[in-house]
Amino acid sequence: MMLRSYAVPPLGQAVFVLFSRKHCDSLNGMKITVTRPNPNRFELHFDDATIALDGSETKTLLLELTRHLMPGNRQSSAQESRFRSFTRKLCQADDVGVQTLLLKADANDILVILKAGEDDSQLRGRIYANMTEKARIIAEEDLRYKFREGVGDDRIAAAIERIERIVKDLVEEGILRFTHTQR
């Protein structure tokens, strides 16, 4: 699949023409336009059909498209399942355990987990709630600049593996417990 985009600056639109070699012929040459009628609303036009999205829906769509289209940034379903299982478990850990984990884990591994789960508000909230304000600000800045291009599957898998080893050690030491219930 090849995606080409053309900007139309005077109209404030981006026009995308989708050329697909693998999919139905009906997609070949389909005209897709994106307009922004106001600051909090986007409209996607697929030939004659229109879909209206608010800002958060647009962000979710962009994240999903990026996740699927960027080379090296596609998680296999098994890896995605492992990541989701890991983050669910982490969200159920007690505060002292999470704080200790944040101290023992490599900061870049924590950033990788945050970037890979950037659409998971519960994960972000759980991690940020157990950081100092200064550490949270630094992490947010690092996320904006270090991982602009996304995070590859290999890097996510390696970060999870290292953090899981630390989690296992903390559980064995009795420092980390999974008692926190999800809200």
MILUM-807623 format. One record per atom (N, C-alpha, C): atom name; residue in three letters; x, y, z. Coordinates in nm, 2 decimals, padded with zeros to 4 digits, m for minus. Example, Ala and Ser with C-alpha at 12.3 -4.5 7.8 and 13.67 -1.06 7.14 Angstrom:
2
SITE   a    r       u       v       w
SITE   N  ALA   01.32  m00.57   00.78
SITE  CA  ALA   01.23  m00.45   00.78
SITE   C  ALA   01.32  m00.33   00.78
SITE   N  SER   01.28  m00.22   00.71
SITE  CA  SER   01.37  m00.11   00.71
SITE   C  SER   01.29   00.00   00.79
END
This chain:
183
SITE   a    r       u       v       w
SITE   N  MET   00.08  m00.12   00.00
SITE  CA  MET   00.00   00.00   00.00
SITE   C  MET   00.09   00.12   00.00
SITE   N  MET   00.06   00.22  m00.08
SITE  CA  MET   00.14   00.34  m00.09
SITE   C  MET   00.04   00.46  m00.06
SITE   N  LEU   00.08   00.55   00.02
SITE  CA  LEU   00.00   00.66   00.06
SITE   C  LEU   00.08   00.79   00.01
SITE   N  ARG   00.01   00.87  m00.06
SITE  CA  ARG   00.06   00.99  m00.11
SITE   C  ARG  m00.02   01.11  m00.05
SITE   N  SER   00.04   01.21  m00.01
SITE  CA  SER  m00.04   01.33   00.04
SITE   C  SER   00.00   01.45  m00.04
SITE   N  TYR  m00.10   01.54  m00.06
SITE  CA  TYR  m00.08   01.66  m00.12
SITE   C  TYR  m00.14   01.77  m00.04
SITE   N  ALA  m00.06   01.87   00.00
SITE  CA  ALA  m00.12   01.98   00.08
SITE   C  ALA  m00.18   02.09  m00.01
SITE   N  VAL  m00.29   02.14   00.04
SITE  CA  VAL  m00.36   02.25  m00.04
SITE   C  VAL  m00.37   02.37   00.06
SITE   N  PRO  m00.25   02.44   00.08
SITE  CA  PRO  m00.24   02.54   00.18
SITE   C  PRO  m00.35   02.65   00.18
SITE   N  PRO  m00.39   02.70   00.07
SITE  CA  PRO  m00.49   02.81   00.07
SITE   C  PRO  m00.62   02.76   00.13
SITE   N  LEU  m00.66   02.64   00.12
SITE  CA  LEU  m00.79   02.59   00.17
SITE   C  LEU  m00.77   02.52   00.31
SITE   N  GLY  m00.65   02.51   00.36
SITE  CA  GLY  m00.63   02.45   00.49
SITE   C  GLY  m00.67   02.30   00.49
SITE   N  GLN  m00.65   02.23   00.37
SITE  CA  GLN  m00.68   02.09   00.36
SITE   C  GLN  m00.56   02.01   00.33
SITE   N  ALA  m00.56   01.89   00.36
SITE  CA  ALA  m00.47   01.79   00.31
SITE   C  ALA  m00.55   01.69   00.23
SITE   N  VAL  m00.50   01.66   00.11
SITE  CA  VAL  m00.57   01.57   00.02
SITE   C  VAL  m00.49   01.44   00.01
SITE   N  PHE  m00.54   01.33   00.04
SITE  CA  PHE  m00.47   01.20   00.03
SITE   C  PHE  m00.54   01.12  m00.08
SITE   N  VAL  m00.45   01.06  m00.16
SITE  CA  VAL  m00.50   00.97  m00.26
SITE   C  VAL  m00.44   00.84  m00.23
SITE   N  LEU  m00.52   00.74  m00.21
SITE  CA  LEU  m00.48   00.60  m00.16
SITE   C  LEU  m00.47   00.51  m00.29
SITE   N  PHE  m00.36   00.45  m00.30
SITE  CA  PHE  m00.33   00.36  m00.41
SITE   C  PHE  m00.30   00.22  m00.34
SITE   N  SER  m00.39   00.13  m00.36
SITE  CA  SER  m00.37   00.00  m00.30
SITE   C  SER  m00.35  m00.11  m00.40
SITE   N  ARG  m00.24  m00.19  m00.39
SITE  CA  ARG  m00.22  m00.30  m00.48
SITE   C  ARG  m00.28  m00.43  m00.42
SITE   N  LYS  m00.29  m00.44  m00.29
SITE  CA  LYS  m00.34  m00.56  m00.23
SITE   C  LYS  m00.49  m00.57  m00.21
SITE   N  HIS  m00.55  m00.46  m00.20
SITE  CA  HIS  m00.70  m00.45  m00.17
SITE   C  HIS  m00.78  m00.44  m00.29
SITE   N  CYS  m00.91  m00.43  m00.27
SITE  CA  CYS  m01.01  m00.42  m00.38
SITE   C  CYS  m00.98  m00.31  m00.48
SITE   N  ASP  m01.02  m00.33  m00.60
SITE  CA  ASP  m00.99  m00.23  m00.70
SITE   C  ASP  m01.07  m00.11  m00.67
SITE   N  SER  m01.18  m00.12  m00.59
SITE  CA  SER  m01.26   00.00  m00.56
SITE   C  SER  m01.18   00.10  m00.47
SITE   N  LEU  m01.08   00.06  m00.41
SITE  CA  LEU  m01.00   00.15  m00.33
SITE   C  LEU  m00.90   00.23  m00.42
SITE   N  ASN  m00.86   00.17  m00.53
SITE  CA  ASN  m00.77   00.24  m00.62
SITE   C  ASN  m00.82   00.38  m00.66
SITE   N  GLY  m00.74   00.48  m00.63
SITE  CA  GLY  m00.77   00.61  m00.67
SITE   C  GLY  m00.88   00.68  m00.58
SITE   N  MET  m00.92   00.62  m00.47
SITE  CA  MET  m01.02   00.68  m00.39
SITE   C  MET  m00.97   00.81  m00.34
SITE   N  LYS  m01.05   00.91  m00.35
SITE  CA  LYS  m01.01   01.05  m00.30
SITE   C  LYS  m01.05   01.06  m00.15
SITE   N  ILE  m00.95   01.09  m00.07
SITE  CA  ILE  m00.97   01.11   00.07
SITE   C  ILE  m00.93   01.25   00.11
SITE   N  THR  m01.02   01.33   00.17
SITE  CA  THR  m00.98   01.46   00.21
SITE   C  THR  m01.00   01.48   00.36
SITE   N  VAL  m00.93   01.56   00.42
SITE  CA  VAL  m00.94   01.59   00.56
SITE   C  VAL  m00.96   01.74   00.57
SITE   N  THR  m01.06   01.78   00.64
SITE  CA  THR  m01.09   01.92   00.67
SITE   C  THR  m01.10   01.95   00.82
SITE   N  ARG  m01.08   02.07   00.85
SITE  CA  ARG  m01.08   02.11   01.00
SITE   C  ARG  m01.18   02.23   01.01
SITE   N  PRO  m01.31   02.20   01.02
SITE  CA  PRO  m01.40   02.31   01.02
SITE   C  PRO  m01.39   02.40   01.15
SITE   N  ASN  m01.34   02.35   01.26
SITE  CA  ASN  m01.31   02.43   01.38
SITE   C  ASN  m01.19   02.36   01.45
SITE   N  PRO  m01.13   02.43   01.55
SITE  CA  PRO  m01.01   02.38   01.61
SITE   C  PRO  m01.03   02.24   01.68
SITE   N  ASN  m01.15   02.20   01.72
SITE  CA  ASN  m01.17   02.08   01.79
SITE   C  ASN  m01.24   01.97   01.71
SITE   N  ARG  m01.25   01.99   01.58
SITE  CA  ARG  m01.32   01.90   01.49
SITE   C  ARG  m01.25   01.88   01.36
SITE   N  PHE  m01.25   01.75   01.32
SITE  CA  PHE  m01.19   01.71   01.19
SITE   C  PHE  m01.30   01.64   01.11
SITE   N  GLU  m01.30   01.65   00.98
SITE  CA  GLU  m01.39   01.57   00.90
SITE   C  GLU  m01.31   01.50   00.80
SITE   N  LEU  m01.33   01.37   00.79
SITE  CA  LEU  m01.27   01.28   00.69
SITE   C  LEU  m01.37   01.26   00.58
SITE   N  HIS  m01.33   01.28   00.46
SITE  CA  HIS  m01.42   01.26   00.34
SITE   C  HIS  m01.36   01.15   00.25
SITE   N  PHE  m01.44   01.04   00.24
SITE  CA  PHE  m01.40   00.93   00.15
SITE   C  PHE  m01.50   00.94   00.03
SITE   N  ASP  m01.45   00.99  m00.08
SITE  CA  ASP  m01.53   01.02  m00.19
SITE   C  ASP  m01.66   01.09  m00.14
SITE   N  ASP  m01.77   01.03  m00.14
SITE  CA  ASP  m01.90   01.10  m00.10
SITE   C  ASP  m01.93   01.08   00.05
SITE   N  ALA  m01.86   00.99   00.12
SITE  CA  ALA  m01.90   00.97   00.26
SITE   C  ALA  m01.81   01.06   00.35
SITE   N  THR  m01.87   01.11   00.47
SITE  CA  THR  m01.80   01.20   00.56
SITE   C  THR  m01.81   01.14   00.70
SITE   N  ILE  m01.70   01.14   00.77
SITE  CA  ILE  m01.69   01.10   00.91
SITE   C  ILE  m01.63   01.22   00.99
SITE   N  ALA  m01.71   01.26   01.09
SITE  CA  ALA  m01.67   01.37   01.18
SITE   C  ALA  m01.60   01.31   01.30
SITE   N  LEU  m01.48   01.37   01.34
SITE  CA  LEU  m01.40   01.32   01.46
SITE   C  LEU  m01.37   01.44   01.54
SITE   N  ASP  m01.37   01.42   01.68
SITE  CA  ASP  m01.32   01.53   01.76
SITE   C  ASP  m01.17   01.51   01.78
SITE   N  GLY  m01.10   01.60   01.85
SITE  CA  GLY  m00.96   01.60   01.86
SITE   C  GLY  m00.90   01.47   01.92
SITE   N  SER  m00.97   01.41   02.02
SITE  CA  SER  m00.92   01.29   02.08
SITE   C  SER  m00.94   01.17   01.99
SITE   N  GLU  m01.05   01.17   01.92
SITE  CA  GLU  m01.07   01.06   01.82
SITE   C  GLU  m00.97   01.06   01.71
SITE   N  THR  m00.94   01.19   01.66
SITE  CA  THR  m00.84   01.20   01.56
SITE   C  THR  m00.70   01.15   01.61
SITE   N  LYS  m00.67   01.18   01.73
SITE  CA  LYS  m00.54   01.14   01.79
SITE   C  LYS  m00.54   00.99   01.79
SITE   N  THR  m00.64   00.92   01.83
SITE  CA  THR  m00.65   00.78   01.84
SITE   C  THR  m00.64   00.72   01.70
SITE   N  LEU  m00.70   00.78   01.60
SITE  CA  LEU  m00.69   00.73   01.46
SITE   C  LEU  m00.55   00.74   01.41
SITE   N  LEU  m00.49   00.86   01.44
SITE  CA  LEU  m00.35   00.88   01.39
SITE   C  LEU  m00.25   00.78   01.46
SITE   N  LEU  m00.27   00.75   01.59
SITE  CA  LEU  m00.19   00.66   01.66
SITE   C  LEU  m00.20   00.52   01.60
SITE   N  GLU  m00.33   00.48   01.57
SITE  CA  GLU  m00.35   00.35   01.52
SITE   C  GLU  m00.29   00.33   01.38
SITE   N  LEU  m00.31   00.44   01.29
SITE  CA  LEU  m00.25   00.43   01.16
SITE   C  LEU  m00.10   00.43   01.17
SITE   N  THR  m00.04   00.51   01.25
SITE  CA  THR   00.10   00.51   01.27
SITE   C  THR   00.15   00.37   01.31
SITE   N  ARG   00.08   00.32   01.41
SITE  CA  ARG   00.12   00.18   01.46
SITE   C  ARG   00.12   00.08   01.35
SITE   N  HIS   00.03   00.09   01.26
SITE  CA  HIS   00.01  m00.02   01.16
SITE   C  HIS   00.10   00.01   01.03
SITE   N  LEU   00.13   00.14   01.01
SITE  CA  LEU   00.19   00.17   00.88
SITE   C  LEU   00.34   00.19   00.89
SITE   N  MET   00.39   00.23   01.01
SITE  CA  MET   00.54   00.25   01.02
SITE   C  MET   00.62   00.12   01.03
SITE   N  PRO   00.72   00.11   00.94
SITE  CA  PRO   00.80  m00.01   00.95
SITE   C  PRO   00.87  m00.02   01.08
SITE   N  GLY   00.87  m00.15   01.13
SITE  CA  GLY   00.94  m00.17   01.26
SITE   C  GLY   00.85  m00.13   01.38
SITE   N  ASN   00.73  m00.08   01.35
SITE  CA  ASN   00.65  m00.03   01.46
SITE   C  ASN   00.52  m00.11   01.47
SITE   N  ARG   00.51  m00.23   01.42
SITE  CA  ARG   00.39  m00.31   01.42
SITE   C  ARG   00.41  m00.42   01.52
SITE   N  GLN   00.33  m00.42   01.62
SITE  CA  GLN   00.33  m00.53   01.72
SITE   C  GLN   00.25  m00.65   01.67
SITE   N  SER   00.31  m00.77   01.68
SITE  CA  SER   00.23  m00.88   01.64
SITE   C  SER   00.12  m00.90   01.75
SITE   N  SER   00.02  m00.98   01.71
SITE  CA  SER  m00.09  m00.99   01.81
SITE   C  SER  m00.04  m01.06   01.94
SITE   N  ALA   00.05  m01.15   01.93
SITE  CA  ALA   00.11  m01.22   02.05
SITE   C  ALA   00.18  m01.12   02.13
SITE   N  GLN   00.26  m01.03   02.07
SITE  CA  GLN   00.34  m00.93   02.14
SITE   C  GLN   00.25  m00.83   02.20
SITE   N  GLU   00.14  m00.79   02.12
SITE  CA  GLU   00.05  m00.69   02.18
SITE   C  GLU  m00.02  m00.75   02.30
SITE   N  SER  m00.06  m00.87   02.29
SITE  CA  SER  m00.13  m00.94   02.40
SITE   C  SER  m00.04  m00.94   02.52
SITE   N  ARG   00.09  m00.97   02.50
SITE  CA  ARG   00.19  m00.98   02.61
SITE   C  ARG   00.20  m00.84   02.67
SITE   N  PHE   00.21  m00.73   02.59
SITE  CA  PHE   00.22  m00.60   02.64
SITE   C  PHE   00.09  m00.56   02.72
SITE   N  ARG  m00.02  m00.59   02.67
SITE  CA  ARG  m00.15  m00.55   02.74
SITE   C  ARG  m00.16  m00.63   02.87
SITE   N  SER  m00.12  m00.75   02.87
SITE  CA  SER  m00.12  m00.83   03.00
SITE   C  SER  m00.02  m00.77   03.10
SITE   N  PHE   00.10  m00.73   03.05
SITE  CA  PHE   00.20  m00.67   03.14
SITE   C  PHE   00.14  m00.54   03.20
SITE   N  THR   00.08  m00.45   03.11
SITE  CA  THR   00.04  m00.32   03.16
SITE   C  THR  m00.08  m00.34   03.26
SITE   N  ARG  m00.17  m00.44   03.23
SITE  CA  ARG  m00.28  m00.46   03.32
SITE   C  ARG  m00.23  m00.50   03.46
SITE   N  LYS  m00.13  m00.59   03.46
SITE  CA  LYS  m00.07  m00.63   03.59
SITE   C  LYS   00.00  m00.52   03.66
SITE   N  LEU   00.07  m00.43   03.58
SITE  CA  LEU   00.14  m00.32   03.64
SITE   C  LEU   00.04  m00.22   03.70
SITE   N  CYS  m00.07  m00.20   03.64
SITE  CA  CYS  m00.18  m00.11   03.69
SITE   C  CYS  m00.24  m00.16   03.82
SITE   N  GLN  m00.22  m00.29   03.85
SITE  CA  GLN  m00.28  m00.35   03.97
SITE   C  GLN  m00.18  m00.36   04.08
SITE   N  ALA  m00.06  m00.31   04.06
SITE  CA  ALA   00.05  m00.32   04.16
SITE   C  ALA   00.03  m00.21   04.26
SITE   N  ASP   00.08  m00.24   04.38
SITE  CA  ASP   00.07  m00.14   04.49
SITE   C  ASP   00.17  m00.02   04.47
SITE   N  ASP   00.14   00.09   04.53
SITE  CA  ASP   00.21   00.21   04.50
SITE   C  ASP   00.36   00.20   04.54
SITE   N  VAL   00.39   00.14   04.66
SITE  CA  VAL   00.53   00.12   04.70
SITE   C  VAL   00.60   00.04   04.60
SITE   N  GLY   00.54  m00.07   04.55
SITE  CA  GLY   00.61  m00.16   04.45
SITE   C  GLY   00.63  m00.08   04.32
SITE   N  VAL   00.54   00.00   04.28
SITE  CA  VAL   00.56   00.07   04.15
SITE   C  VAL   00.67   00.17   04.17
SITE   N  GLN   00.67   00.24   04.29
SITE  CA  GLN   00.77   00.34   04.31
SITE   C  GLN   00.91   00.27   04.31
SITE   N  THR   00.92   00.16   04.37
SITE  CA  THR   01.05   00.08   04.38
SITE   C  THR   01.09   00.04   04.24
SITE   N  LEU   00.99  m00.01   04.16
SITE  CA  LEU   01.02  m00.05   04.02
SITE   C  LEU   01.07   00.07   03.94
SITE   N  LEU   01.01   00.18   03.96
SITE  CA  LEU   01.06   00.30   03.89
SITE   C  LEU   01.20   00.34   03.92
SITE   N  LEU   01.24   00.32   04.05
SITE  CA  LEU   01.38   00.35   04.09
SITE   C  LEU   01.47   00.24   04.04
SITE   N  LYS   01.43   00.12   04.03
SITE  CA  LYS   01.53   00.01   03.99
SITE   C  LYS   01.53  m00.01   03.84
SITE   N  ALA   01.43   00.02   03.77
SITE  CA  ALA   01.42   00.00   03.62
SITE   C  ALA   01.50   00.11   03.55
SITE   N  ASP   01.55   00.08   03.43
SITE  CA  ASP   01.62   00.18   03.35
SITE   C  ASP   01.51   00.28   03.30
SITE   N  ALA   01.55   00.41   03.31
SITE  CA  ALA   01.45   00.51   03.28
SITE   C  ALA   01.41   00.50   03.13
SITE   N  ASN   01.50   00.46   03.04
SITE  CA  ASN   01.46   00.44   02.90
SITE   C  ASN   01.36   00.33   02.88
SITE   N  ASP   01.37   00.22   02.97
SITE  CA  ASP   01.27   00.11   02.96
SITE   C  ASP   01.13   00.16   03.00
SITE   N  ILE   01.13   00.25   03.10
SITE  CA  ILE   01.00   00.30   03.15
SITE   C  ILE   00.95   00.39   03.04
SITE   N  LEU   01.03   00.47   02.97
SITE  CA  LEU   00.99   00.56   02.86
SITE   C  LEU   00.93   00.47   02.74
SITE   N  VAL   01.00   00.36   02.72
SITE  CA  VAL   00.95   00.27   02.61
SITE   C  VAL   00.81   00.22   02.64
SITE   N  ILE   00.79   00.18   02.76
SITE  CA  ILE   00.66   00.13   02.80
SITE   C  ILE   00.55   00.24   02.79
SITE   N  LEU   00.59   00.36   02.84
SITE  CA  LEU   00.50   00.47   02.83
SITE   C  LEU   00.46   00.51   02.69
SITE   N  LYS   00.57   00.50   02.60
SITE  CA  LYS   00.54   00.54   02.46
SITE   C  LYS   00.46   00.43   02.39
SITE   N  ALA   00.49   00.30   02.42
SITE  CA  ALA   00.41   00.19   02.36
SITE   C  ALA   00.27   00.19   02.40
SITE   N  GLY   00.25   00.24   02.53
SITE  CA  GLY   00.11   00.24   02.58
SITE   C  GLY   00.06   00.38   02.59
SITE   N  GLU   00.10   00.47   02.50
SITE  CA  GLU   00.06   00.61   02.51
SITE   C  GLU  m00.09   00.63   02.50
SITE   N  ASP  m00.16   00.54   02.44
SITE  CA  ASP  m00.31   00.55   02.44
SITE   C  ASP  m00.38   00.49   02.56
SITE   N  ASP  m00.30   00.44   02.65
SITE  CA  ASP  m00.36   00.38   02.78
SITE   C  ASP  m00.35   00.48   02.89
SITE   N  SER  m00.45   00.55   02.91
SITE  CA  SER  m00.45   00.65   03.02
SITE   C  SER  m00.43   00.59   03.16
SITE   N  GLN  m00.48   00.47   03.18
SITE  CA  GLN  m00.47   00.41   03.31
SITE   C  GLN  m00.32   00.38   03.34
SITE   N  LEU  m00.25   00.33   03.24
SITE  CA  LEU  m00.11   00.30   03.26
SITE   C  LEU  m00.03   00.43   03.28
SITE   N  ARG  m00.05   00.53   03.20
SITE  CA  ARG   00.02   00.66   03.22
SITE   C  ARG  m00.01   00.71   03.36
SITE   N  GLY  m00.14   00.71   03.40
SITE  CA  GLY  m00.18   00.76   03.53
SITE   C  GLY  m00.11   00.69   03.64
SITE   N  ARG  m00.10   00.56   03.63
SITE  CA  ARG  m00.04   00.47   03.73
SITE   C  ARG   00.10   00.50   03.75
SITE   N  ILE   00.17   00.51   03.64
SITE  CA  ILE   00.32   00.54   03.64
SITE   C  ILE   00.34   00.68   03.69
SITE   N  TYR   00.27   00.78   03.63
SITE  CA  TYR   00.30   00.92   03.67
SITE   C  TYR   00.26   00.95   03.81
SITE   N  ALA   00.16   00.88   03.86
SITE  CA  ALA   00.11   00.90   04.00
SITE   C  ALA   00.22   00.86   04.10
SITE   N  ASN   00.31   00.77   04.06
SITE  CA  ASN   00.42   00.72   04.14
SITE   C  ASN   00.55   00.78   04.12
SITE   N  MET   00.55   00.89   04.04
SITE  CA  MET   00.67   00.97   04.02
SITE   C  MET   00.66   01.10   04.09
SITE   N  THR   00.78   01.16   04.11
SITE  CA  THR   00.78   01.30   04.16
SITE   C  THR   00.73   01.39   04.05
SITE   N  GLU   00.69   01.51   04.08
SITE  CA  GLU   00.65   01.60   03.98
SITE   C  GLU   00.76   01.63   03.88
SITE   N  LYS   00.88   01.64   03.93
SITE  CA  LYS   01.00   01.67   03.84
SITE   C  LYS   01.03   01.55   03.75
SITE   N  ALA   01.02   01.43   03.80
SITE  CA  ALA   01.04   01.31   03.72
SITE   C  ALA   00.94   01.30   03.61
SITE   N  ARG   00.81   01.33   03.65
SITE  CA  ARG   00.70   01.32   03.55
SITE   C  ARG   00.73   01.42   03.44
SITE   N  ILE   00.77   01.54   03.47
SITE  CA  ILE   00.79   01.64   03.37
SITE   C  ILE   00.90   01.60   03.28
SITE   N  ILE   01.01   01.55   03.34
SITE  CA  ILE   01.13   01.50   03.26
SITE   C  ILE   01.08   01.39   03.17
SITE   N  ALA   01.00   01.29   03.22
SITE  CA  ALA   00.96   01.18   03.14
SITE   C  ALA   00.87   01.23   03.02
SITE   N  GLU   00.78   01.32   03.05
SITE  CA  GLU   00.69   01.37   02.94
SITE   C  GLU   00.78   01.44   02.83
SITE   N  GLU   00.88   01.52   02.87
SITE  CA  GLU   00.96   01.59   02.77
SITE   C  GLU   01.04   01.48   02.69
SITE   N  ASP   01.10   01.39   02.77
SITE  CA  ASP   01.18   01.28   02.70
SITE   C  ASP   01.09   01.21   02.60
SITE   N  LEU   00.97   01.18   02.63
SITE  CA  LEU   00.88   01.11   02.54
SITE   C  LEU   00.85   01.19   02.41
SITE   N  ARG   00.84   01.32   02.43
SITE  CA  ARG   00.82   01.41   02.31
SITE   C  ARG   00.94   01.41   02.22
SITE   N  TYR   01.06   01.40   02.27
SITE  CA  TYR   01.17   01.42   02.19
SITE   C  TYR   01.25   01.29   02.15
SITE   N  LYS   01.25   01.20   02.24
SITE  CA  LYS   01.33   01.07   02.22
SITE   C  LYS   01.26   00.98   02.12
SITE   N  PHE   01.13   00.97   02.13
SITE  CA  PHE   01.06   00.87   02.06
SITE   C  PHE   00.96   00.93   01.96
SITE   N  ARG   01.00   01.03   01.89
SITE  CA  ARG   00.91   01.09   01.79
SITE   C  ARG   00.87   01.00   01.68
SITE   N  GLU   00.96   00.91   01.64
SITE  CA  GLU   00.93   00.81   01.53
SITE   C  GLU   00.87   00.68   01.58
SITE   N  GLY   00.83   00.68   01.71
SITE  CA  GLY   00.77   00.55   01.76
SITE   C  GLY   00.87   00.46   01.82
SITE   N  VAL   00.83   00.35   01.86
SITE  CA  VAL   00.92   00.25   01.92
SITE   C  VAL   00.90   00.11   01.85
SITE   N  GLY   01.01   00.05   01.81
SITE  CA  GLY   01.00  m00.08   01.74
SITE   C  GLY   00.96  m00.19   01.83
SITE   N  ASP   00.91  m00.30   01.77
SITE  CA  ASP   00.87  m00.42   01.85
SITE   C  ASP   00.98  m00.47   01.93
SITE   N  ASP   01.10  m00.48   01.87
SITE  CA  ASP   01.21  m00.54   01.94
SITE   C  ASP   01.25  m00.46   02.07
SITE   N  ARG   01.24  m00.33   02.06
SITE  CA  ARG   01.27  m00.25   02.18
SITE   C  ARG   01.17  m00.26   02.29
SITE   N  ILE   01.04  m00.27   02.25
SITE  CA  ILE   00.93  m00.29   02.34
SITE   C  ILE   00.95  m00.43   02.41
SITE   N  ALA   00.97  m00.53   02.33
SITE  CA  ALA   00.99  m00.67   02.39
SITE   C  ALA   01.11  m00.67   02.49
SITE   N  ALA   01.22  m00.61   02.45
SITE  CA  ALA   01.33  m00.61   02.54
SITE   C  ALA   01.31  m00.53   02.67
SITE   N  ALA   01.24  m00.42   02.66
SITE  CA  ALA   01.21  m00.34   02.78
SITE   C  ALA   01.11  m00.42   02.87
SITE   N  ILE   01.01  m00.48   02.81
SITE  CA  ILE   00.92  m00.56   02.89
SITE   C  ILE   00.99  m00.67   02.96
SITE   N  GLU   01.08  m00.74   02.89
SITE  CA  GLU   01.16  m00.85   02.95
SITE   C  GLU   01.24  m00.80   03.07
SITE   N  ARG   01.31  m00.69   03.05
SITE  CA  ARG   01.40  m00.64   03.16
SITE   C  ARG   01.31  m00.60   03.28
SITE   N  ILE   01.20  m00.53   03.25
SITE  CA  ILE   01.11  m00.49   03.36
SITE   C  ILE   01.05  m00.60   03.43
SITE   N  GLU   01.01  m00.71   03.36
SITE  CA  GLU   00.95  m00.82   03.42
SITE   C  GLU   01.04  m00.90   03.51
SITE   N  ARG   01.17  m00.90   03.48
SITE  CA  ARG   01.27  m00.96   03.57
SITE   C  ARG   01.28  m00.88   03.70
SITE   N  ILE   01.27  m00.75   03.69
SITE  CA  ILE   01.28  m00.66   03.81
SITE   C  ILE   01.15  m00.69   03.89
SITE   N  VAL   01.04  m00.69   03.82
SITE  CA  VAL   00.91  m00.72   03.89
SITE   C  VAL   00.91  m00.85   03.96
SITE   N  LYS   00.96  m00.95   03.90
SITE  CA  LYS   00.97  m01.09   03.96
SITE   C  LYS   01.06  m01.08   04.09
SITE   N  ASP   01.17  m01.01   04.08
SITE  CA  ASP   01.26  m01.00   04.20
SITE   C  ASP   01.19  m00.92   04.31
SITE   N  LEU   01.12  m00.81   04.27
SITE  CA  LEU   01.05  m00.73   04.37
SITE   C  LEU   00.94  m00.81   04.44
SITE   N  VAL   00.87  m00.89   04.36
SITE  CA  VAL   00.76  m00.98   04.42
SITE   C  VAL   00.82  m01.08   04.51
SITE   N  GLU   00.93  m01.14   04.47
SITE  CA  GLU   01.00  m01.24   04.56
SITE   C  GLU   01.05  m01.18   04.69
SITE   N  GLU   01.09  m01.05   04.68
SITE  CA  GLU   01.14  m00.98   04.80
SITE   C  GLU   01.02  m00.93   04.89
SITE   N  GLY   00.90  m00.94   04.84
SITE  CA  GLY   00.79  m00.89   04.91
SITE   C  GLY   00.77  m00.74   04.90
SITE   N  ILE   00.84  m00.68   04.81
SITE  CA  ILE   00.83  m00.53   04.80
SITE   C  ILE   00.71  m00.49   04.70
SITE   N  LEU   00.68  m00.57   04.60
SITE  CA  LEU   00.58  m00.54   04.51
SITE   C  LEU   00.47  m00.65   04.52
SITE   N  ARG   00.35  m00.59   04.54
SITE  CA  ARG   00.23  m00.68   04.55
SITE   C  ARG   00.12  m00.63   04.45
SITE   N  PHE   00.04  m00.72   04.41
SITE  CA  PHE  m00.06  m00.69   04.31
SITE   C  PHE  m00.19  m00.68   04.38
SITE   N  THR  m00.21  m00.58   04.45
SITE  CA  THR  m00.34  m00.56   04.53
SITE   C  THR  m00.42  m00.45   04.48
SITE   N  HIS  m00.36  m00.36   04.41
SITE  CA  HIS  m00.44  m00.24   04.36
SITE   C  HIS  m00.55  m00.28   04.27
SITE   N  THR  m00.67  m00.24   04.29
SITE  CA  THR  m00.78  m00.27   04.21
SITE   C  THR  m00.80  m00.16   04.10
SITE   N  GLN  m00.84  m00.20   03.99
SITE  CA  GLN  m00.87  m00.11   03.88
SITE   C  GLN  m00.99  m00.03   03.91
SITE   N  ARG  m01.00   00.10   03.88
SITE  CA  ARG  m01.11   00.18   03.90
SITE   C  ARG  m01.20   00.18   03.78
END
